[in-house]
Amino acid sequence: DLCAETGAILEAHKYNKKITHSLCVVKKENSDCIEILSPCGVCQERLYFFGGEAMCGISNMDNKLVFKRLKELQPYYWRLDRK
């Protein structure tokens, strides 16, 4: 299975558009609660193609939406030529 963000990331690449923000929203079955998740590791790798400045939606301890730069979520990104 692929994350839902994968399609959007591929479309951005296809049309040569830069991704500035990423948001992953999930709702558990039989629940009204909506959760914000940080991008998974694979999606973080895909997003780094556009640079570490992309803003990623995450939840804080109070389950409130906040945005952090991708490079804050991945401070030790492995590529030497990282942006």
FIVO-693216 format. One record per atom (N, C-alpha, C): x, y, z; residue number from 1; atom name; residue in one letter. Coordinates in nm, 3 decimals, decimal comma, always signed. Layout:
% FIVO-693216
NUDO  u  v  w  pos  site  code
NUDO  X  Y  Z  NUM  CA  A .
...
END
This chain:
% FIVO-693216
NUDO  u  v  w  pos  site  code
NUDO  +0,083  -0,120  +0,000  1  N  D .
NUDO  +0,000  +0,000  +0,000  1  CA  D .
NUDO  +0,087  +0,125  +0,000  1  C  D .
NUDO  +0,033  +0,230  -0,057  2  N  L .
NUDO  +0,101  +0,359  -0,059  2  CA  L .
NUDO  +0,023  +0,459  +0,024  2  C  L .
NUDO  +0,092  +0,554  +0,081  3  N  C .
NUDO  +0,027  +0,662  +0,155  3  CA  C .
NUDO  -0,051  +0,750  +0,057  3  C  C .
NUDO  -0,155  +0,813  +0,106  4  N  A .
NUDO  -0,236  +0,900  +0,021  4  CA  A .
NUDO  -0,155  +1,017  -0,034  4  C  A .
NUDO  -0,056  +1,062  +0,041  5  N  E .
NUDO  +0,026  +1,175  -0,004  5  CA  E .
NUDO  +0,106  +1,144  -0,129  5  C  E .
NUDO  +0,132  +1,018  -0,154  6  N  T .
NUDO  +0,215  +0,978  -0,267  6  CA  T .
NUDO  +0,162  +1,034  -0,399  6  C  T .
NUDO  +0,032  +1,025  -0,418  7  N  G .
NUDO  -0,028  +1,078  -0,542  7  CA  G .
NUDO  -0,004  +1,226  -0,558  7  C  G .
NUDO  -0,021  +1,301  -0,450  8  N  A .
NUDO  +0,000  +1,446  -0,456  8  CA  A .
NUDO  +0,146  +1,479  -0,482  8  C  A .
NUDO  +0,236  +1,405  -0,419  9  N  I .
NUDO  +0,379  +1,427  -0,439  9  CA  I .
NUDO  +0,416  +1,399  -0,585  9  C  I .
NUDO  +0,364  +1,291  -0,641  10  N  L .
NUDO  +0,392  +1,258  -0,781  10  CA  L .
NUDO  +0,335  +1,362  -0,878  10  C  L .
NUDO  +0,217  +1,412  -0,849  11  N  E .
NUDO  +0,157  +1,515  -0,934  11  CA  E .
NUDO  +0,241  +1,643  -0,930  11  C  E .
NUDO  +0,288  +1,680  -0,812  12  N  A .
NUDO  +0,373  +1,799  -0,802  12  CA  A .
NUDO  +0,499  +1,781  -0,885  12  C  A .
NUDO  +0,559  +1,664  -0,877  13  N  H .
NUDO  +0,680  +1,637  -0,954  13  CA  H .
NUDO  +0,649  +1,641  -1,104  13  C  H .
NUDO  +0,538  +1,579  -1,144  14  N  K .
NUDO  +0,500  +1,573  -1,286  14  CA  K .
NUDO  +0,482  +1,713  -1,345  14  C  K .
NUDO  +0,422  +1,803  -1,267  15  N  Y .
NUDO  +0,396  +1,938  -1,316  15  CA  Y .
NUDO  +0,504  +2,039  -1,275  15  C  Y .
NUDO  +0,615  +1,986  -1,221  16  N  N .
NUDO  +0,727  +2,070  -1,181  16  CA  N .
NUDO  +0,685  +2,179  -1,083  16  C  N .
NUDO  +0,604  +2,141  -0,985  17  N  K .
NUDO  +0,558  +2,232  -0,881  17  CA  K .
NUDO  +0,630  +2,198  -0,751  17  C  K .
NUDO  +0,659  +2,298  -0,672  18  N  K .
NUDO  +0,725  +2,277  -0,545  18  CA  K .
NUDO  +0,621  +2,252  -0,436  18  C  K .
NUDO  +0,646  +2,153  -0,353  19  N  I .
NUDO  +0,558  +2,128  -0,239  19  CA  I .
NUDO  +0,604  +2,217  -0,124  19  C  I .
NUDO  +0,511  +2,295  -0,073  20  N  T .
NUDO  +0,543  +2,386  +0,038  20  CA  T .
NUDO  +0,490  +2,335  +0,171  20  C  T .
NUDO  +0,381  +2,256  +0,167  21  N  H .
NUDO  +0,318  +2,206  +0,289  21  CA  H .
NUDO  +0,273  +2,061  +0,268  21  C  H .
NUDO  +0,272  +1,985  +0,375  22  N  S .
NUDO  +0,222  +1,848  +0,372  22  CA  S .
NUDO  +0,139  +1,825  +0,498  22  C  S .
NUDO  +0,025  +1,759  +0,480  23  N  L .
NUDO  -0,064  +1,734  +0,592  23  CA  L .
NUDO  -0,124  +1,595  +0,576  23  C  L .
NUDO  -0,112  +1,513  +0,679  24  N  C .
NUDO  -0,167  +1,378  +0,679  24  CA  C .
NUDO  -0,277  +1,371  +0,785  24  C  C .
NUDO  -0,400  +1,353  +0,740  25  N  V .
NUDO  -0,515  +1,349  +0,830  25  CA  V .
NUDO  -0,572  +1,208  +0,828  25  C  V .
NUDO  -0,595  +1,151  +0,947  26  N  V .
NUDO  -0,653  +1,017  +0,956  26  CA  V .
NUDO  -0,772  +1,018  +1,051  26  C  V .
NUDO  -0,863  +0,927  +1,026  27  N  K .
NUDO  -0,979  +0,909  +1,112  27  CA  K .
NUDO  -0,994  +0,760  +1,135  27  C  K .
NUDO  -0,992  +0,721  +1,260  28  N  K .
NUDO  -1,006  +0,579  +1,291  28  CA  K .
NUDO  -1,150  +0,534  +1,265  28  C  K .
NUDO  -1,162  +0,410  +1,221  29  N  E .
NUDO  -1,294  +0,354  +1,196  29  CA  E .
NUDO  -1,377  +0,356  +1,324  29  C  E .
NUDO  -1,503  +0,389  +1,311  30  N  N .
NUDO  -1,597  +0,396  +1,424  30  CA  N .
NUDO  -1,560  +0,503  +1,525  30  C  N .
NUDO  -1,496  +0,608  +1,480  31  N  S .
NUDO  -1,458  +0,718  +1,568  31  CA  S .
NUDO  -1,482  +0,850  +1,497  31  C  S .
NUDO  -1,516  +0,953  +1,573  32  N  D .
NUDO  -1,532  +1,087  +1,517  32  CA  D .
NUDO  -1,403  +1,168  +1,531  32  C  D .
NUDO  -1,305  +1,111  +1,600  33  N  C .
NUDO  -1,179  +1,181  +1,626  33  CA  C .
NUDO  -1,091  +1,182  +1,501  33  C  C .
NUDO  -1,044  +1,299  +1,465  34  N  I .
NUDO  -0,951  +1,315  +1,353  34  CA  I .
NUDO  -0,812  +1,340  +1,411  34  C  I .
NUDO  -0,714  +1,274  +1,356  35  N  E .
NUDO  -0,577  +1,289  +1,402  35  CA  E .
NUDO  -0,489  +1,343  +1,290  35  C  E .
NUDO  -0,391  +1,422  +1,328  36  N  I .
NUDO  -0,290  +1,472  +1,235  36  CA  I .
NUDO  -0,162  +1,394  +1,262  36  C  I .
NUDO  -0,107  +1,333  +1,159  37  N  L .
NUDO  +0,017  +1,257  +1,172  37  CA  L .
NUDO  +0,128  +1,325  +1,095  37  C  L .
NUDO  +0,249  +1,310  +1,144  38  N  S .
NUDO  +0,362  +1,359  +1,066  38  CA  S .
NUDO  +0,379  +1,267  +0,945  38  C  S .
NUDO  +0,442  +1,314  +0,839  39  N  P .
NUDO  +0,465  +1,226  +0,724  39  CA  P .
NUDO  +0,548  +1,105  +0,767  39  C  P .
NUDO  +0,515  +0,989  +0,712  40  N  C .
NUDO  +0,594  +0,869  +0,744  40  CA  C .
NUDO  +0,736  +0,886  +0,690  40  C  C .
NUDO  +0,823  +0,797  +0,724  41  N  G .
NUDO  +0,962  +0,807  +0,679  41  CA  G .
NUDO  +0,977  +0,805  +0,528  41  C  G .
NUDO  +0,898  +0,722  +0,460  42  N  V .
NUDO  +0,906  +0,715  +0,314  42  CA  V .
NUDO  +0,859  +0,847  +0,254  42  C  V .
NUDO  +0,749  +0,902  +0,305  43  N  C .
NUDO  +0,700  +1,030  +0,253  43  CA  C .
NUDO  +0,798  +1,143  +0,284  43  C  C .
NUDO  +0,865  +1,137  +0,400  44  N  Q .
NUDO  +0,967  +1,237  +0,429  44  CA  Q .
NUDO  +1,079  +1,231  +0,327  44  C  Q .
NUDO  +1,118  +1,110  +0,288  45  N  E .
NUDO  +1,220  +1,095  +0,183  45  CA  E .
NUDO  +1,172  +1,157  +0,052  45  C  E .
NUDO  +1,048  +1,131  +0,017  46  N  R .
NUDO  +0,993  +1,186  -0,107  46  CA  R .
NUDO  +0,985  +1,338  -0,101  46  C  R .
NUDO  +0,943  +1,391  +0,013  47  N  L .
NUDO  +0,930  +1,536  +0,028  47  CA  L .
NUDO  +1,066  +1,606  +0,022  47  C  L .
NUDO  +1,171  +1,538  +0,068  48  N  Y .
NUDO  +1,304  +1,601  +0,066  48  CA  Y .
NUDO  +1,352  +1,630  -0,076  48  C  Y .
NUDO  +1,292  +1,567  -0,175  49  N  F .
NUDO  +1,323  +1,601  -0,314  49  CA  F .
NUDO  +1,300  +1,750  -0,337  49  C  F .
NUDO  +1,200  +1,807  -0,270  50  N  F .
NUDO  +1,164  +1,948  -0,286  50  CA  F .
NUDO  +1,238  +2,037  -0,187  50  C  F .
NUDO  +1,317  +1,979  -0,097  51  N  G .
NUDO  +1,395  +2,055  +0,000  51  CA  G .
NUDO  +1,342  +2,042  +0,141  51  C  G .
NUDO  +1,425  +2,077  +0,235  52  N  G .
NUDO  +1,393  +2,064  +0,376  52  CA  G .
NUDO  +1,304  +2,174  +0,432  52  C  G .
NUDO  +1,270  +2,271  +0,349  53  N  E .
NUDO  +1,187  +2,382  +0,397  53  CA  E .
NUDO  +1,037  +2,352  +0,392  53  C  E .
NUDO  +0,996  +2,241  +0,333  54  N  A .
NUDO  +0,854  +2,207  +0,328  54  CA  A .
NUDO  +0,798  +2,200  +0,470  54  C  A .
NUDO  +0,683  +2,260  +0,491  55  N  M .
NUDO  +0,619  +2,263  +0,622  55  CA  M .
NUDO  +0,530  +2,140  +0,636  55  C  M .
NUDO  +0,551  +2,065  +0,745  56  N  C .
NUDO  +0,476  +1,942  +0,769  56  CA  C .
NUDO  +0,384  +1,960  +0,888  56  C  C .
NUDO  +0,257  +1,925  +0,870  57  N  G .
NUDO  +0,162  +1,932  +0,979  57  CA  G .
NUDO  +0,184  +1,817  +1,075  57  C  G .
NUDO  +0,190  +1,849  +1,205  58  N  I .
NUDO  +0,200  +1,748  +1,310  58  CA  I .
NUDO  +0,108  +1,789  +1,424  58  C  I .
NUDO  +0,085  +1,699  +1,517  59  N  S .
NUDO  +0,006  +1,731  +1,635  59  CA  S .
NUDO  +0,100  +1,754  +1,753  59  C  S .
NUDO  +0,066  +1,852  +1,836  60  N  N .
NUDO  +0,142  +1,870  +1,959  60  CA  N .
NUDO  +0,078  +1,786  +2,069  60  C  N .
NUDO  +0,126  +1,800  +2,191  61  N  M .
NUDO  +0,076  +1,718  +2,302  61  CA  M .
NUDO  -0,073  +1,743  +2,331  61  C  M .
NUDO  -0,123  +1,860  +2,293  62  N  D .
NUDO  -0,264  +1,893  +2,314  62  CA  D .
NUDO  -0,350  +1,854  +2,193  62  C  D .
NUDO  -0,292  +1,779  +2,100  63  N  N .
NUDO  -0,358  +1,737  +1,976  63  CA  N .
NUDO  -0,399  +1,856  +1,890  63  C  N .
NUDO  -0,320  +1,961  +1,896  64  N  K .
NUDO  -0,342  +2,080  +1,813  64  CA  K .
NUDO  -0,247  +2,075  +1,694  64  C  K .
NUDO  -0,294  +2,125  +1,581  65  N  L .
NUDO  -0,213  +2,128  +1,460  65  CA  L .
NUDO  -0,105  +2,234  +1,470  65  C  L .
NUDO  +0,018  +2,193  +1,442  66  N  V .
NUDO  +0,130  +2,285  +1,429  66  CA  V .
NUDO  +0,208  +2,243  +1,305  66  C  V .
NUDO  +0,284  +2,333  +1,248  67  N  F .
NUDO  +0,366  +2,301  +1,131  67  CA  F .
NUDO  +0,513  +2,314  +1,168  67  C  F .
NUDO  +0,591  +2,217  +1,126  68  N  K .
NUDO  +0,736  +2,216  +1,145  68  CA  K .
NUDO  +0,800  +2,194  +1,009  68  C  K .
NUDO  +0,917  +2,254  +0,990  69  N  R .
NUDO  +0,991  +2,232  +0,866  69  CA  R .
NUDO  +1,037  +2,086  +0,860  69  C  R .
NUDO  +1,039  +2,031  +0,741  70  N  L .
NUDO  +1,082  +1,894  +0,722  70  CA  L .
NUDO  +1,221  +1,873  +0,782  70  C  L .
NUDO  +1,309  +1,970  +0,766  71  N  K .
NUDO  +1,444  +1,953  +0,820  71  CA  K .
NUDO  +1,444  +1,952  +0,973  71  C  K .
NUDO  +1,338  +2,001  +1,038  72  N  E .
NUDO  +1,326  +1,987  +1,183  72  CA  E .
NUDO  +1,284  +1,844  +1,220  72  C  E .
NUDO  +1,201  +1,783  +1,135  73  N  L .
NUDO  +1,160  +1,645  +1,160  73  CA  L .
NUDO  +1,272  +1,547  +1,126  73  C  L .
NUDO  +1,357  +1,584  +1,032  74  N  Q .
NUDO  +1,468  +1,500  +0,984  74  CA  Q .
NUDO  +1,599  +1,578  +0,994  74  C  Q .
NUDO  +1,645  +1,611  +1,115  75  N  P .
NUDO  +1,765  +1,696  +1,125  75  CA  P .
NUDO  +1,893  +1,628  +1,076  75  C  P .
NUDO  +1,893  +1,498  +1,065  76  N  Y .
NUDO  +2,014  +1,426  +1,025  76  CA  Y .
NUDO  +1,992  +1,355  +0,892  76  C  Y .
NUDO  +1,926  +1,425  +0,801  77  N  Y .
NUDO  +1,899  +1,366  +0,670  77  CA  Y .
NUDO  +2,029  +1,319  +0,607  77  C  Y .
NUDO  +2,025  +1,204  +0,543  78  N  W .
NUDO  +2,145  +1,136  +0,499  78  CA  W .
NUDO  +2,213  +1,193  +0,377  78  C  W .
NUDO  +2,142  +1,265  +0,291  79  N  R .
NUDO  +2,204  +1,315  +0,168  79  CA  R .
NUDO  +2,298  +1,431  +0,196  79  C  R .
NUDO  +2,414  +1,427  +0,139  80  N  L .
NUDO  +2,512  +1,533  +0,159  80  CA  L .
NUDO  +2,473  +1,662  +0,088  80  C  L .
NUDO  +2,400  +1,652  -0,022  81  N  D .
NUDO  +2,363  +1,771  -0,100  81  CA  D .
NUDO  +2,223  +1,820  -0,062  81  C  D .
NUDO  +2,182  +1,790  +0,060  82  N  R .
NUDO  +2,046  +1,827  +0,101  82  CA  R .
NUDO  +2,025  +1,978  +0,092  82  C  R .
NUDO  +1,900  +2,013  +0,068  83  N  K .
NUDO  +1,867  +2,155  +0,052  83  CA  K .
NUDO  +1,820  +2,214  +0,183  83  C  K .
END
